[in-house]
Amino acid sequence: MFFIFGYGPRTTDLGPDVERNCPNCNNRRLWHRFEERNWVSLFFIPVIPTGRKRRTVCPVCNFGYED
Ligand SMILES: [Zn+2]
């Protein structure tokens, strides 16, 4: 018997944040919040989350902050 393991990130959109002026592209837009997690998967099914990062991102140029 053998197992197939994989590893990779998955991003979840947590919805809109507040309206901000982007310091990178100077547009004023509603920024978006994302959660990025790395998953260990077994037979292509994610089973174990190994890390979590939250980011707030400008929708125009993808510049963002980690929080
Ligand atoms: Zn921007």
N, CA, C, O and the ligand as a Tripos MOL2 file, in Angstrom:
@<TRIPOS>MOLECULE
protein
  269   267    68     0     0
PROTEIN
NO_CHARGES

@<TRIPOS>ATOM
      1 N           0.8310   -1.1890    0.0000 N.3       1 MET1
      2 CA          0.0000    0.0000    0.0000 C.3       1 MET1
      3 C           0.8750    1.2530    0.0000 C.2       1 MET1
      4 O           1.9240    1.2850    0.6440 O.2       1 MET1
      5 N           0.4460    2.2660   -0.7140 N.am      2 PHE2
      6 CA          1.2260    3.4970   -0.7310 C.3       2 PHE2
      7 C           0.3140    4.7230   -0.6000 C.2       2 PHE2
      8 O          -0.8930    4.6490   -0.8330 O.2       2 PHE2
      9 N           0.9230    5.8440   -0.2220 N.am      3 PHE3
     10 CA          0.1730    7.0780   -0.0150 C.3       3 PHE3
     11 C           0.6650    8.1640   -0.9520 C.2       3 PHE3
     12 O           1.8480    8.2110   -1.2900 O.2       3 PHE3
     13 N          -0.2200    9.0180   -1.3630 N.am      4 ILE4
     14 CA          0.1890   10.1800   -2.1580 C.3       4 ILE4
     15 C           0.0240   11.4320   -1.3020 C.2       4 ILE4
     16 O          -1.0890   11.8010   -0.9250 O.2       4 ILE4
     17 N           1.1600   12.0830   -0.9980 N.am      5 PHE5
     18 CA          1.1160   13.3080   -0.2110 C.3       5 PHE5
     19 C           1.3400   14.5270   -1.0930 C.2       5 PHE5
     20 O           2.0510   14.4590   -2.0960 O.2       5 PHE5
     21 N           0.7400   15.6190   -0.7200 N.am      6 GLY6
     22 CA          0.9840   16.8790   -1.4300 C.3       6 GLY6
     23 C           1.0710   18.0030   -0.4230 C.2       6 GLY6
     24 O           0.7640   17.8380    0.7570 O.2       6 GLY6
     25 N           1.5020   19.1680   -0.9270 N.am      7 TYR7
     26 CA          1.6370   20.3200   -0.0440 C.3       7 TYR7
     27 C           1.4240   21.5770   -0.8540 C.2       7 TYR7
     28 O           2.0130   21.7220   -1.9250 O.2       7 TYR7
     29 N           0.5900   22.5010   -0.3690 N.am      8 GLY8
     30 CA          0.4160   23.7290   -1.1270 C.3       8 GLY8
     31 C          -0.4980   24.7140   -0.4400 C.2       8 GLY8
     32 O          -1.2460   24.3590    0.4710 O.2       8 GLY8
     33 N          -0.4300   25.9770   -0.8910 N.am      9 PRO9
     34 CA         -1.2450   27.0230   -0.2850 C.3       9 PRO9
     35 C          -2.6540   27.0820   -0.8630 C.2       9 PRO9
     36 O          -2.8730   26.7440   -2.0270 O.2       9 PRO9
     37 N          -3.5950   27.5090   -0.0470 N.am     10 ARG10
     38 CA         -4.9520   27.8010   -0.4920 C.3      10 ARG10
     39 C          -5.3460   29.1580    0.0540 C.2      10 ARG10
     40 O          -5.0940   29.4700    1.2180 O.2      10 ARG10
     41 N          -5.9580   29.9500   -0.7830 N.am     11 THR11
     42 CA         -6.3290   31.3010   -0.3800 C.3      11 THR11
     43 C          -7.8400   31.4330   -0.2550 C.2      11 THR11
     44 O          -8.5900   31.0120   -1.1360 O.2      11 THR11
     45 N          -8.2720   32.0220    0.8490 N.am     12 THR12
     46 CA         -9.6970   32.2670    1.0620 C.3      12 THR12
     47 C          -9.9470   33.7690    1.0590 C.2      12 THR12
     48 O          -9.2240   34.5280    1.7050 O.2      12 THR12
     49 N         -10.9630   34.1860    0.3360 N.am     13 ASP13
     50 CA        -11.3470   35.6020    0.3300 C.3      13 ASP13
     51 C         -12.2270   35.8670    1.5430 C.2      13 ASP13
     52 O         -13.2990   35.2780    1.6740 O.2      13 ASP13
     53 N         -11.7790   36.7530    2.4320 N.am     14 LEU14
     54 CA        -12.5510   37.0480    3.6420 C.3      14 LEU14
     55 C         -13.4730   38.2480    3.4590 C.2      14 LEU14
     56 O         -14.1300   38.6710    4.4110 O.2      14 LEU14
     57 N         -13.5320   38.8020    2.2480 N.am     15 GLY15
     58 CA        -14.4460   39.9050    1.9870 C.3      15 GLY15
     59 C         -13.7700   41.2530    2.0260 C.2      15 GLY15
     60 O         -12.5670   41.3460    2.2680 O.2      15 GLY15
     61 N         -14.5430   42.3050    1.7870 N.am     16 PRO16
     62 CA        -13.9590   43.6370    1.7000 C.3      16 PRO16
     63 C         -13.5220   44.1940    3.0510 C.2      16 PRO16
     64 O         -14.1380   43.9170    4.0800 O.2      16 PRO16
     65 N         -12.4650   44.9690    3.0300 N.am     17 ASP17
     66 CA        -11.9820   45.6890    4.2010 C.3      17 ASP17
     67 C         -12.5070   47.1290    4.0740 C.2      17 ASP17
     68 O         -13.5890   47.3420    3.5260 O.2      17 ASP17
     69 N         -11.7680   48.0960    4.5630 N.am     18 VAL18
     70 CA        -12.2030   49.4900    4.4570 C.3      18 VAL18
     71 C         -11.6140   50.1380    3.2000 C.2      18 VAL18
     72 O         -10.7180   49.5820    2.5660 O.2      18 VAL18
     73 N         -12.1260   51.3130    2.8530 N.am     19 GLU19
     74 CA        -11.6030   52.0440    1.7160 C.3      19 GLU19
     75 C         -10.2730   52.6940    2.1200 C.2      19 GLU19
     76 O         -10.1880   53.3460    3.1610 O.2      19 GLU19
     77 N          -9.2450   52.5140    1.2990 N.am     20 ARG20
     78 CA         -7.9260   53.0610    1.6180 C.3      20 ARG20
     79 C          -7.2800   53.6840    0.3950 C.2      20 ARG20
     80 O          -7.5990   53.3470   -0.7450 O.2      20 ARG20
     81 N          -6.3690   54.5960    0.6600 N.am     21 ASN21
     82 CA         -5.4960   55.0950   -0.3900 C.3      21 ASN21
     83 C          -4.3080   54.1540   -0.4940 C.2      21 ASN21
     84 O          -3.6060   53.9280    0.4910 O.2      21 ASN21
     85 N          -4.0810   53.6080   -1.6720 N.am     22 CYS22
     86 CA         -2.9570   52.6970   -1.8520 C.3      22 CYS22
     87 C          -1.6590   53.4870   -1.9610 C.2      22 CYS22
     88 O          -1.5680   54.3870   -2.7950 O.2      22 CYS22
     89 N          -0.6450   53.1770   -1.1390 N.am     23 PRO23
     90 CA          0.6360   53.8900   -1.2280 C.3      23 PRO23
     91 C           1.4430   53.4930   -2.4670 C.2      23 PRO23
     92 O           2.4090   54.1680   -2.8230 O.2      23 PRO23
     93 N           1.0500   52.4120   -3.1140 N.am     24 ASN24
     94 CA          1.7870   51.9230   -4.2730 C.3      24 ASN24
     95 C           1.2540   52.5080   -5.5910 C.2      24 ASN24
     96 O           2.0380   52.9950   -6.4070 O.2      24 ASN24
     97 N          -0.0890   52.4640   -5.8100 N.am     25 CYS25
     98 CA         -0.6380   52.9180   -7.0870 C.3      25 CYS25
     99 C          -1.4850   54.1860   -6.9480 C.2      25 CYS25
    100 O          -1.9890   54.7040   -7.9440 O.2      25 CYS25
    101 N          -1.6440   54.6900   -5.7130 N.am     26 ASN26
    102 CA         -2.3760   55.9300   -5.4400 C.3      26 ASN26
    103 C          -3.8540   55.9190   -5.8080 C.2      26 ASN26
    104 O          -4.4480   56.9830   -5.9880 O.2      26 ASN26
    105 N          -4.4590   54.7450   -5.9230 N.am     27 ASN27
    106 CA         -5.8980   54.6590   -6.1280 C.3      27 ASN27
    107 C          -6.5930   54.5260   -4.7860 C.2      27 ASN27
    108 O          -6.0690   53.9010   -3.8650 O.2      27 ASN27
    109 N          -7.7940   55.1250   -4.6780 N.am     28 ARG28
    110 CA         -8.5880   54.9420   -3.4690 C.3      28 ARG28
    111 C          -9.6640   53.9090   -3.7600 C.2      28 ARG28
    112 O         -10.5860   54.1600   -4.5360 O.2      28 ARG28
    113 N          -9.5410   52.7430   -3.1290 N.am     29 ARG29
    114 CA        -10.4510   51.6290   -3.3990 C.3      29 ARG29
    115 C         -10.7910   50.9020   -2.1020 C.2      29 ARG29
    116 O         -10.1680   51.1100   -1.0610 O.2      29 ARG29
    117 N         -11.8000   50.0430   -2.2060 N.am     30 LEU30
    118 CA        -12.1450   49.1390   -1.1260 C.3      30 LEU30
    119 C         -11.1630   47.9700   -1.1690 C.2      30 LEU30
    120 O         -11.1780   47.1670   -2.1010 O.2      30 LEU30
    121 N         -10.3120   47.8860   -0.1500 N.am     31 TRP31
    122 CA         -9.3280   46.8030   -0.1180 C.3      31 TRP31
    123 C          -9.9860   45.4950    0.2850 C.2      31 TRP31
    124 O         -11.0760   45.4870    0.8570 O.2      31 TRP31
    125 N          -9.3140   44.3820   -0.0180 N.am     32 HIS32
    126 CA         -9.8570   43.0680    0.2860 C.3      32 HIS32
    127 C          -8.9870   42.3120    1.2720 C.2      32 HIS32
    128 O          -7.7640   42.4510    1.2720 O.2      32 HIS32
    129 N          -9.6250   41.5150    2.1110 N.am     33 ARG33
    130 CA         -8.8840   40.6970    3.0690 C.3      33 ARG33
    131 C          -8.8100   39.2490    2.5940 C.2      33 ARG33
    132 O          -9.8060   38.6760    2.1510 O.2      33 ARG33
    133 N          -7.6280   38.6730    2.6910 N.am     34 PHE34
    134 CA         -7.4320   37.2820    2.2900 C.3      34 PHE34
    135 C          -6.7560   36.4980    3.3990 C.2      34 PHE34
    136 O          -5.9540   37.0350    4.1620 O.2      34 PHE34
    137 N          -7.0910   35.2270    3.4740 N.am     35 GLU35
    138 CA         -6.3930   34.3390    4.3910 C.3      35 GLU35
    139 C          -5.7140   33.2680    3.5630 C.2      35 GLU35
    140 O          -6.3430   32.6160    2.7290 O.2      35 GLU35
    141 N          -4.4050   33.0910    3.8040 N.am     36 GLU36
    142 CA         -3.6580   32.0830    3.0630 C.3      36 GLU36
    143 C          -3.1970   31.0020    4.0280 C.2      36 GLU36
    144 O          -2.5630   31.2950    5.0420 O.2      36 GLU36
    145 N          -3.5130   29.7610    3.7120 N.am     37 ARG37
    146 CA         -3.0820   28.6450    4.5530 C.3      37 ARG37
    147 C          -2.3630   27.6230    3.7050 C.2      37 ARG37
    148 O          -2.7090   27.3980    2.5460 O.2      37 ARG37
    149 N          -1.3650   27.0120    4.2970 N.am     38 ASN38
    150 CA         -0.6940   25.8960    3.6390 C.3      38 ASN38
    151 C          -1.2990   24.5970    4.1530 C.2      38 ASN38
    152 O          -1.5390   24.4400    5.3500 O.2      38 ASN38
    153 N          -1.5380   23.6870    3.2480 N.am     39 TRP39
    154 CA         -2.1740   22.4200    3.6130 C.3      39 TRP39
    155 C          -1.3220   21.2360    3.1850 C.2      39 TRP39
    156 O          -0.7330   21.2190    2.1040 O.2      39 TRP39
    157 N          -1.2770   20.2550    4.0640 N.am     40 VAL40
    158 CA         -0.7270   18.9620    3.6720 C.3      40 VAL40
    159 C          -1.9080   18.1460    3.1800 C.2      40 VAL40
    160 O          -2.9110   18.0200    3.8820 O.2      40 VAL40
    161 N          -1.7990   17.5940    1.9880 N.am     41 SER41
    162 CA         -2.9150   16.8090    1.4690 C.3      41 SER41
    163 C          -2.5360   15.3520    1.2710 C.2      41 SER41
    164 O          -1.3800   15.0090    1.0230 O.2      41 SER41
    165 N          -3.5340   14.5240    1.3860 N.am     42 LEU42
    166 CA         -3.3630   13.0880    1.2480 C.3      42 LEU42
    167 C          -4.3540   12.6440    0.1810 C.2      42 LEU42
    168 O          -5.5550   12.8750    0.3170 O.2      42 LEU42
    169 N          -3.8660   12.0180   -0.8660 N.am     43 PHE43
    170 CA         -4.6890   11.6540   -2.0240 C.3      43 PHE43
    171 C          -5.4520   12.8670   -2.5660 C.2      43 PHE43
    172 O          -6.6260   12.7680   -2.9220 O.2      43 PHE43
    173 N          -4.7660   14.0080   -2.6230 N.am     44 PHE44
    174 CA         -5.2900   15.2640   -3.1790 C.3      44 PHE44
    175 C          -6.3980   15.9010   -2.3350 C.2      44 PHE44
    176 O          -7.0560   16.8360   -2.7890 O.2      44 PHE44
    177 N          -6.6090   15.4070   -1.1210 N.am     45 ILE45
    178 CA         -7.5850   16.0230   -0.2220 C.3      45 ILE45
    179 C          -6.8190   16.7270    0.9040 C.2      45 ILE45
    180 O          -6.0570   16.0800    1.6230 O.2      45 ILE45
    181 N          -7.0130   18.0580    1.0700 N.am     46 PRO46
    182 CA         -6.2960   18.7570    2.1400 C.3      46 PRO46
    183 C          -6.7380   18.2590    3.5070 C.2      46 PRO46
    184 O          -7.9300   18.2630    3.8130 O.2      46 PRO46
    185 N          -5.7870   17.8290    4.3320 N.am     47 VAL47
    186 CA         -6.1470   17.2710    5.6390 C.3      47 VAL47
    187 C          -5.5510   18.0260    6.8160 C.2      47 VAL47
    188 O          -6.1880   18.1190    7.8650 O.2      47 VAL47
    189 N          -4.3350   18.5710    6.6730 N.am     48 ILE48
    190 CA         -3.6940   19.2370    7.8130 C.3      48 ILE48
    191 C          -3.2580   20.6480    7.4400 C.2      48 ILE48
    192 O          -2.4010   20.8100    6.5710 O.2      48 ILE48
    193 N          -3.8280   21.6800    8.0760 N.am     49 PRO49
    194 CA         -3.3450   23.0410    7.8410 C.3      49 PRO49
    195 C          -2.0610   23.2870    8.6100 C.2      49 PRO49
    196 O          -1.9720   22.9150    9.7800 O.2      49 PRO49
    197 N          -1.0620   23.9040    7.9860 N.am     50 THR50
    198 CA          0.2260   24.0580    8.6610 C.3      50 THR50
    199 C           0.6260   25.5000    8.9170 C.2      50 THR50
    200 O           1.5780   25.7390    9.6610 O.2      50 THR50
    201 N          -0.0460   26.4450    8.3450 N.am     51 GLY51
    202 CA          0.3430   27.8250    8.5940 C.3      51 GLY51
    203 C          -0.7810   28.7410    8.1990 C.2      51 GLY51
    204 O          -1.6310   28.3690    7.3900 O.2      51 GLY51
    205 N          -0.8020   29.9340    8.7570 N.am     52 ARG52
    206 CA         -1.8600   30.8580    8.3990 C.3      52 ARG52
    207 C          -1.3140   32.2750    8.3140 C.2      52 ARG52
    208 O          -0.6110   32.7400    9.2120 O.2      52 ARG52
    209 N          -1.6480   32.9550    7.2220 N.am     53 LYS53
    210 CA         -1.2690   34.3460    7.0360 C.3      53 LYS53
    211 C          -2.5050   35.1180    6.6250 C.2      53 LYS53
    212 O          -3.3090   34.6370    5.8260 O.2      53 LYS53
    213 N          -2.6580   36.3080    7.1670 N.am     54 ARG54
    214 CA         -3.7420   37.1710    6.7140 C.3      54 ARG54
    215 C          -3.1710   38.3920    6.0460 C.2      54 ARG54
    216 O          -2.2230   39.0030    6.5390 O.2      54 ARG54
    217 N          -3.7590   38.7470    4.9080 N.am     55 ARG55
    218 CA         -3.2710   39.8860    4.1700 C.3      55 ARG55
    219 C          -4.4300   40.7900    3.7710 C.2      55 ARG55
    220 O          -5.5290   40.3160    3.4810 O.2      55 ARG55
    221 N          -4.1750   42.0900    3.7600 N.am     56 THR56
    222 CA         -5.1210   43.0590    3.2320 C.3      56 THR56
    223 C          -4.4890   43.5960    1.9580 C.2      56 THR56
    224 O          -3.3590   44.0840    1.9730 O.2      56 THR56
    225 N          -5.2360   43.5010    0.8360 N.am     57 VAL57
    226 CA         -4.6340   43.7070   -0.4780 C.3      57 VAL57
    227 C          -5.3850   44.7590   -1.2890 C.2      57 VAL57
    228 O          -6.6150   44.7990   -1.2810 O.2      57 VAL57
    229 N          -4.6420   45.6030   -1.9830 N.am     58 CYS58
    230 CA         -5.2020   46.5660   -2.9310 C.3      58 CYS58
    231 C          -5.7060   45.8140   -4.1600 C.2      58 CYS58
    232 O          -4.9540   45.0310   -4.7400 O.2      58 CYS58
    233 N          -6.9740   46.0310   -4.5790 N.am     59 PRO59
    234 CA         -7.5110   45.2820   -5.7230 C.3      59 PRO59
    235 C          -6.9640   45.7500   -7.0670 C.2      59 PRO59
    236 O          -7.1300   45.0570   -8.0710 O.2      59 PRO59
    237 N          -6.3170   46.9100   -7.1070 N.am     60 VAL60
    238 CA         -5.8160   47.4460   -8.3750 C.3      60 VAL60
    239 C          -4.4470   46.8540   -8.7100 C.2      60 VAL60
    240 O          -4.2400   46.3540   -9.8150 O.2      60 VAL60
    241 N          -3.5090   46.9110   -7.7560 N.am     61 CYS61
    242 CA         -2.1220   46.5130   -8.0690 C.3      61 CYS61
    243 C          -1.6410   45.3230   -7.2440 C.2      61 CYS61
    244 O          -0.4980   44.8930   -7.3970 O.2      61 CYS61
    245 N          -2.5130   44.7720   -6.3540 N.am     62 ASN62
    246 CA         -2.1550   43.6340   -5.4970 C.3      62 ASN62
    247 C          -1.1050   43.9350   -4.4430 C.2      62 ASN62
    248 O          -0.5530   43.0180   -3.8370 O.2      62 ASN62
    249 N          -0.8230   45.2150   -4.2190 N.am     63 PHE63
    250 CA          0.0410   45.5700   -3.1000 C.3      63 PHE63
    251 C          -0.7130   45.2690   -1.8200 C.2      63 PHE63
    252 O          -1.9220   45.4950   -1.7520 O.2      63 PHE63
    253 N          -0.0200   44.7600   -0.7950 N.am     64 GLY64
    254 CA         -0.7530   44.4220    0.4320 C.3      64 GLY64
    255 C           0.0950   44.4240    1.6810 C.2      64 GLY64
    256 O           1.3230   44.4930    1.6360 O.2      64 GLY64
    257 N          -0.6040   44.3460    2.8000 N.am     65 TYR65
    258 CA          0.0240   44.2570    4.1120 C.3      65 TYR65
    259 C          -0.3150   42.9000    4.7250 C.2      65 TYR65
    260 O          -1.4080   42.3690    4.5280 O.2      65 TYR65
    261 N           0.6420   42.3510    5.4710 N.am     66 GLU66
    262 CA          0.3380   41.1850    6.2890 C.3      66 GLU66
    263 C          -0.0780   41.6540    7.6600 C.2      66 GLU66
    264 O           0.4830   42.6100    8.1950 O.2      66 GLU66
    265 N          -1.0720   40.9780    8.2360 N.am     67 ASP67
    266 CA         -1.4180   41.3630    9.6110 C.3      67 ASP67
    267 C          -1.7030   40.1470   10.4770 C.2      67 ASP67
    268 O          -2.0090   40.2900   11.6600 O.2      67 ASP67
    269 ZN         -2.6390   49.6720   -5.3680 Zn       68 ZN68
@<TRIPOS>BOND
     1     1     2 1
     2     2     3 1
     3     3     4 2
     4     3     5 am
     5     5     6 1
     6     6     7 1
     7     7     8 2
     8     7     9 am
     9     9    10 1
    10    10    11 1
    11    11    12 2
    12    11    13 am
    13    13    14 1
    14    14    15 1
    15    15    16 2
    16    15    17 am
    17    17    18 1
    18    18    19 1
    19    19    20 2
    20    19    21 am
    21    21    22 1
    22    22    23 1
    23    23    24 2
    24    23    25 am
    25    25    26 1
    26    26    27 1
    27    27    28 2
    28    27    29 am
    29    29    30 1
    30    30    31 1
    31    31    32 2
    32    31    33 am
    33    33    34 1
    34    34    35 1
    35    35    36 2
    36    35    37 am
    37    37    38 1
    38    38    39 1
    39    39    40 2
    40    39    41 am
    41    41    42 1
    42    42    43 1
    43    43    44 2
    44    43    45 am
    45    45    46 1
    46    46    47 1
    47    47    48 2
    48    47    49 am
    49    49    50 1
    50    50    51 1
    51    51    52 2
    52    51    53 am
    53    53    54 1
    54    54    55 1
    55    55    56 2
    56    55    57 am
    57    57    58 1
    58    58    59 1
    59    59    60 2
    60    59    61 am
    61    61    62 1
    62    62    63 1
    63    63    64 2
    64    63    65 am
    65    65    66 1
    66    66    67 1
    67    67    68 2
    68    67    69 am
    69    69    70 1
    70    70    71 1
    71    71    72 2
    72    71    73 am
    73    73    74 1
    74    74    75 1
    75    75    76 2
    76    75    77 am
    77    77    78 1
    78    78    79 1
    79    79    80 2
    80    79    81 am
    81    81    82 1
    82    82    83 1
    83    83    84 2
    84    83    85 am
    85    85    86 1
    86    86    87 1
    87    87    88 2
    88    87    89 am
    89    89    90 1
    90    90    91 1
    91    91    92 2
    92    91    93 am
    93    93    94 1
    94    94    95 1
    95    95    96 2
    96    95    97 am
    97    97    98 1
    98    98    99 1
    99    99   100 2
   100    99   101 am
   101   101   102 1
   102   102   103 1
   103   103   104 2
   104   103   105 am
   105   105   106 1
   106   106   107 1
   107   107   108 2
   108   107   109 am
   109   109   110 1
   110   110   111 1
   111   111   112 2
   112   111   113 am
   113   113   114 1
   114   114   115 1
   115   115   116 2
   116   115   117 am
   117   117   118 1
   118   118   119 1
   119   119   120 2
   120   119   121 am
   121   121   122 1
   122   122   123 1
   123   123   124 2
   124   123   125 am
   125   125   126 1
   126   126   127 1
   127   127   128 2
   128   127   129 am
   129   129   130 1
   130   130   131 1
   131   131   132 2
   132   131   133 am
   133   133   134 1
   134   134   135 1
   135   135   136 2
   136   135   137 am
   137   137   138 1
   138   138   139 1
   139   139   140 2
   140   139   141 am
   141   141   142 1
   142   142   143 1
   143   143   144 2
   144   143   145 am
   145   145   146 1
   146   146   147 1
   147   147   148 2
   148   147   149 am
   149   149   150 1
   150   150   151 1
   151   151   152 2
   152   151   153 am
   153   153   154 1
   154   154   155 1
   155   155   156 2
   156   155   157 am
   157   157   158 1
   158   158   159 1
   159   159   160 2
   160   159   161 am
   161   161   162 1
   162   162   163 1
   163   163   164 2
   164   163   165 am
   165   165   166 1
   166   166   167 1
   167   167   168 2
   168   167   169 am
   169   169   170 1
   170   170   171 1
   171   171   172 2
   172   171   173 am
   173   173   174 1
   174   174   175 1
   175   175   176 2
   176   175   177 am
   177   177   178 1
   178   178   179 1
   179   179   180 2
   180   179   181 am
   181   181   182 1
   182   182   183 1
   183   183   184 2
   184   183   185 am
   185   185   186 1
   186   186   187 1
   187   187   188 2
   188   187   189 am
   189   189   190 1
   190   190   191 1
   191   191   192 2
   192   191   193 am
   193   193   194 1
   194   194   195 1
   195   195   196 2
   196   195   197 am
   197   197   198 1
   198   198   199 1
   199   199   200 2
   200   199   201 am
   201   201   202 1
   202   202   203 1
   203   203   204 2
   204   203   205 am
   205   205   206 1
   206   206   207 1
   207   207   208 2
   208   207   209 am
   209   209   210 1
   210   210   211 1
   211   211   212 2
   212   211   213 am
   213   213   214 1
   214   214   215 1
   215   215   216 2
   216   215   217 am
   217   217   218 1
   218   218   219 1
   219   219   220 2
   220   219   221 am
   221   221   222 1
   222   222   223 1
   223   223   224 2
   224   223   225 am
   225   225   226 1
   226   226   227 1
   227   227   228 2
   228   227   229 am
   229   229   230 1
   230   230   231 1
   231   231   232 2
   232   231   233 am
   233   233   234 1
   234   234   235 1
   235   235   236 2
   236   235   237 am
   237   237   238 1
   238   238   239 1
   239   239   240 2
   240   239   241 am
   241   241   242 1
   242   242   243 1
   243   243   244 2
   244   243   245 am
   245   245   246 1
   246   246   247 1
   247   247   248 2
   248   247   249 am
   249   249   250 1
   250   250   251 1
   251   251   252 2
   252   251   253 am
   253   253   254 1
   254   254   255 1
   255   255   256 2
   256   255   257 am
   257   257   258 1
   258   258   259 1
   259   259   260 2
   260   259   261 am
   261   261   262 1
   262   262   263 1
   263   263   264 2
   264   263   265 am
   265   265   266 1
   266   266   267 1
   267   267   268 2
@<TRIPOS>SUBSTRUCTURE
     1 MET1         2 RESIDUE 1 A MET
     2 PHE2         6 RESIDUE 1 A PHE
     3 PHE3        10 RESIDUE 1 A PHE
     4 ILE4        14 RESIDUE 1 A ILE
     5 PHE5        18 RESIDUE 1 A PHE
     6 GLY6        22 RESIDUE 1 A GLY
     7 TYR7        26 RESIDUE 1 A TYR
     8 GLY8        30 RESIDUE 1 A GLY
     9 PRO9        34 RESIDUE 1 A PRO
    10 ARG10       38 RESIDUE 1 A ARG
    11 THR11       42 RESIDUE 1 A THR
    12 THR12       46 RESIDUE 1 A THR
    13 ASP13       50 RESIDUE 1 A ASP
    14 LEU14       54 RESIDUE 1 A LEU
    15 GLY15       58 RESIDUE 1 A GLY
    16 PRO16       62 RESIDUE 1 A PRO
    17 ASP17       66 RESIDUE 1 A ASP
    18 VAL18       70 RESIDUE 1 A VAL
    19 GLU19       74 RESIDUE 1 A GLU
    20 ARG20       78 RESIDUE 1 A ARG
    21 ASN21       82 RESIDUE 1 A ASN
    22 CYS22       86 RESIDUE 1 A CYS
    23 PRO23       90 RESIDUE 1 A PRO
    24 ASN24       94 RESIDUE 1 A ASN
    25 CYS25       98 RESIDUE 1 A CYS
    26 ASN26      102 RESIDUE 1 A ASN
    27 ASN27      106 RESIDUE 1 A ASN
    28 ARG28      110 RESIDUE 1 A ARG
    29 ARG29      114 RESIDUE 1 A ARG
    30 LEU30      118 RESIDUE 1 A LEU
    31 TRP31      122 RESIDUE 1 A TRP
    32 HIS32      126 RESIDUE 1 A HIS
    33 ARG33      130 RESIDUE 1 A ARG
    34 PHE34      134 RESIDUE 1 A PHE
    35 GLU35      138 RESIDUE 1 A GLU
    36 GLU36      142 RESIDUE 1 A GLU
    37 ARG37      146 RESIDUE 1 A ARG
    38 ASN38      150 RESIDUE 1 A ASN
    39 TRP39      154 RESIDUE 1 A TRP
    40 VAL40      158 RESIDUE 1 A VAL
    41 SER41      162 RESIDUE 1 A SER
    42 LEU42      166 RESIDUE 1 A LEU
    43 PHE43      170 RESIDUE 1 A PHE
    44 PHE44      174 RESIDUE 1 A PHE
    45 ILE45      178 RESIDUE 1 A ILE
    46 PRO46      182 RESIDUE 1 A PRO
    47 VAL47      186 RESIDUE 1 A VAL
    48 ILE48      190 RESIDUE 1 A ILE
    49 PRO49      194 RESIDUE 1 A PRO
    50 THR50      198 RESIDUE 1 A THR
    51 GLY51      202 RESIDUE 1 A GLY
    52 ARG52      206 RESIDUE 1 A ARG
    53 LYS53      210 RESIDUE 1 A LYS
    54 ARG54      214 RESIDUE 1 A ARG
    55 ARG55      218 RESIDUE 1 A ARG
    56 THR56      222 RESIDUE 1 A THR
    57 VAL57      226 RESIDUE 1 A VAL
    58 CYS58      230 RESIDUE 1 A CYS
    59 PRO59      234 RESIDUE 1 A PRO
    60 VAL60      238 RESIDUE 1 A VAL
    61 CYS61      242 RESIDUE 1 A CYS
    62 ASN62      246 RESIDUE 1 A ASN
    63 PHE63      250 RESIDUE 1 A PHE
    64 GLY64      254 RESIDUE 1 A GLY
    65 TYR65      258 RESIDUE 1 A TYR
    66 GLU66      262 RESIDUE 1 A GLU
    67 ASP67      266 RESIDUE 1 A ASP
    68 ZN68       269 GROUP 0 **** ****
